[in-house]
Amino acid sequence: MANANPYAPPQAHVADRYEVDEGVQPVRTWSPSGRIGRLRYLAHMMVGYLAIIVPVFIGGFLQGMGMELIGTLLTASLGLAYFWFVIVKTIQRSHDMDWSGWTVILSLIPIVNLIWLVGSGTKGSNRYGAPPPPNTTGVKILGLIVPVIAIVGIVAAIALPAYQSYAKRAASAQVR
């Protein structure tokens, strides 16, 4: 014991350390526990949004046809299910960034909610479990639909008015 280094770190077992190689955790659709990566988060939100469009349209159609109660109940119940789905996925995304699920309240603030889309998750395990599974091809395609549509929309919003202005100038130049 006389040769022990007094400045060496303690060698006690620490209970809150995670093993580096825990594998990956399963994807949970309706449970707020667990983690979900950025791209899978985008893909799940896209699928959820696409899944609710048609039933809500049908509910609105029923309301317009005079069946207000049925249409309202259908739309309200699906809206609550979609709201729960969004909250669950945002909590899982918060867990991936090693944040508490209560930070979902911050996602109600415009511009601040982009943190859940651009923030990177924790490498390896964190206090919410093992890392999420790697993305499949389907997840990559569904997750990248949102940014591609946004970029195409921005380019179209800029290019169409410029083209219309060009076409008017060209037509007036031909008249002269």
C-alpha positions as CSV (number, residue, x, y, z in Angstrom):
1,M,0.0,0.0,0.0
2,A,3.0,2.3,0.5
3,N,3.6,2.3,-3.3
4,A,0.0,3.4,-4.2
5,N,-0.3,6.7,-6.0
6,P,-2.3,9.1,-3.9
7,Y,-3.3,11.0,-7.0
8,A,-4.8,8.0,-8.9
9,P,-8.5,8.1,-9.6
10,P,-10.6,5.8,-7.4
11,Q,-11.2,2.3,-8.9
12,A,-14.7,1.9,-7.4
13,H,-17.6,0.5,-9.6
14,V,-19.9,3.4,-10.7
15,A,-23.5,2.3,-11.2
16,D,-24.5,5.1,-13.7
17,R,-21.9,4.2,-16.3
18,Y,-23.3,2.4,-19.4
19,E,-21.5,-0.2,-21.4
20,V,-20.2,1.1,-24.7
21,D,-21.6,-1.8,-26.7
22,E,-25.2,-2.2,-25.7
23,G,-26.4,-2.7,-29.3
24,V,-29.4,-0.7,-30.4
25,Q,-32.9,-0.4,-29.0
26,P,-36.1,-1.2,-30.8
27,V,-38.2,1.6,-32.4
28,R,-41.2,2.3,-30.2
29,T,-44.1,4.0,-32.1
30,W,-46.5,4.9,-29.3
31,S,-44.3,4.9,-26.2
32,P,-42.4,8.1,-25.1
33,S,-39.5,6.0,-23.8
34,G,-36.5,5.3,-25.9
35,R,-34.6,7.3,-28.5
36,I,-35.1,8.2,-32.2
37,G,-32.6,9.7,-34.6
38,R,-33.1,12.9,-36.7
39,L,-33.8,11.2,-40.0
40,R,-36.1,8.6,-38.5
41,Y,-37.9,11.4,-36.6
42,L,-38.5,13.2,-39.9
43,A,-39.7,10.0,-41.6
44,H,-42.1,9.2,-38.8
45,M,-43.5,12.7,-38.8
46,M,-44.0,12.5,-42.5
47,V,-45.8,9.2,-42.4
48,G,-47.9,10.4,-39.5
49,Y,-48.8,13.6,-41.4
50,L,-49.6,11.6,-44.6
51,A,-51.7,9.1,-42.6
52,I,-53.9,11.8,-41.1
53,I,-54.6,13.8,-44.2
54,V,-57.1,11.5,-45.8
55,P,-59.2,10.7,-42.7
56,V,-59.4,14.4,-41.8
57,F,-60.4,15.2,-45.3
58,I,-63.2,12.6,-45.0
59,G,-64.2,14.1,-41.6
60,G,-64.5,17.6,-43.2
61,F,-66.4,16.1,-46.1
62,L,-68.9,14.5,-43.7
63,Q,-69.3,17.8,-41.9
64,G,-70.0,19.5,-45.2
65,M,-72.6,16.8,-46.1
66,G,-74.6,17.6,-42.9
67,M,-73.2,14.9,-40.6
68,E,-71.5,17.4,-38.3
69,L,-71.4,15.2,-35.2
70,I,-69.7,12.2,-37.0
71,G,-67.3,14.4,-38.9
72,T,-66.4,16.4,-35.8
73,L,-65.9,13.2,-33.7
74,L,-63.7,11.6,-36.4
75,T,-61.6,14.7,-36.9
76,A,-61.2,15.4,-33.2
77,S,-60.3,11.8,-32.3
78,L,-57.8,11.6,-35.1
79,G,-56.4,15.0,-34.2
80,L,-55.8,13.8,-30.6
81,A,-54.1,10.6,-31.8
82,Y,-51.9,12.7,-34.1
83,F,-51.1,15.1,-31.3
84,W,-50.1,12.3,-29.0
85,F,-47.9,10.8,-31.8
86,V,-46.1,14.1,-32.4
87,I,-45.5,14.5,-28.6
88,V,-44.2,10.9,-28.3
89,K,-41.8,11.3,-31.2
90,T,-40.5,14.7,-30.0
91,I,-39.9,13.2,-26.5
92,Q,-38.0,10.3,-28.1
93,R,-36.0,12.9,-30.1
94,S,-35.3,14.8,-26.9
95,H,-34.0,11.6,-25.3
96,D,-31.7,11.1,-28.2
97,M,-30.1,14.4,-27.5
98,D,-29.9,13.4,-23.8
99,W,-32.6,16.0,-22.8
100,S,-35.6,15.4,-20.6
101,G,-38.9,14.8,-22.2
102,W,-40.2,18.1,-20.7
103,T,-38.1,20.0,-23.2
104,V,-40.9,19.3,-25.7
105,I,-42.6,22.4,-24.3
106,L,-39.8,24.4,-25.9
107,S,-40.8,22.9,-29.3
108,L,-43.9,25.1,-29.2
109,I,-41.7,28.2,-29.7
110,P,-41.3,28.9,-33.5
111,I,-37.7,28.7,-34.8
112,V,-36.6,27.1,-31.5
113,N,-38.4,23.9,-32.6
114,L,-35.8,23.5,-35.4
115,I,-33.4,22.3,-32.8
116,W,-35.1,18.9,-32.9
117,L,-34.4,18.7,-36.6
118,V,-30.8,19.9,-36.7
119,G,-29.5,18.9,-33.3
120,S,-27.4,15.8,-33.3
121,G,-28.0,12.9,-31.0
122,T,-25.7,11.5,-28.4
123,K,-23.1,9.1,-29.7
124,G,-23.5,5.7,-28.1
125,S,-25.6,5.2,-25.0
126,N,-26.9,7.9,-22.8
127,R,-29.2,7.9,-19.7
128,Y,-32.2,7.1,-21.9
129,G,-30.8,3.9,-23.3
130,A,-28.9,2.4,-26.2
131,P,-28.6,4.3,-29.5
132,P,-31.4,4.1,-32.0
133,P,-31.2,1.6,-34.8
134,P,-29.5,2.5,-38.0
135,N,-31.7,4.0,-40.7
136,T,-33.0,1.7,-43.5
137,T,-33.4,2.8,-47.1
138,G,-37.1,3.5,-46.6
139,V,-36.4,5.7,-43.6
140,K,-33.8,7.6,-45.6
141,I,-36.3,8.2,-48.5
142,L,-39.2,9.2,-46.3
143,G,-36.9,11.4,-44.1
144,L,-35.4,13.3,-47.1
145,I,-38.7,14.0,-48.7
146,V,-39.4,16.9,-46.4
147,P,-36.1,18.8,-47.1
148,V,-36.3,18.1,-50.8
149,I,-39.9,19.4,-51.0
150,A,-38.8,22.5,-49.0
151,I,-35.9,23.2,-51.3
152,V,-38.0,22.7,-54.5
153,G,-40.7,25.0,-53.0
154,I,-38.2,27.8,-52.2
155,V,-36.6,27.5,-55.7
156,A,-40.0,27.6,-57.3
157,A,-41.1,30.6,-55.2
158,I,-38.0,32.5,-56.5
159,A,-37.9,31.2,-60.0
160,L,-41.6,31.4,-61.1
161,P,-42.0,35.2,-60.5
162,A,-38.6,35.8,-62.1
163,Y,-39.7,33.8,-65.1
164,Q,-43.1,35.5,-65.3
165,S,-41.3,38.9,-65.3
166,Y,-38.9,37.7,-68.0
167,A,-41.8,36.5,-70.1
168,K,-43.6,39.8,-69.8
169,R,-40.5,41.7,-70.8
170,A,-39.9,39.4,-73.8
171,A,-43.5,39.8,-75.0
172,S,-43.4,43.6,-74.7
173,A,-40.1,43.6,-76.6
174,Q,-41.6,41.6,-79.5
175,V,-44.5,44.0,-79.8
176,R,-42.2,46.9,-80.5
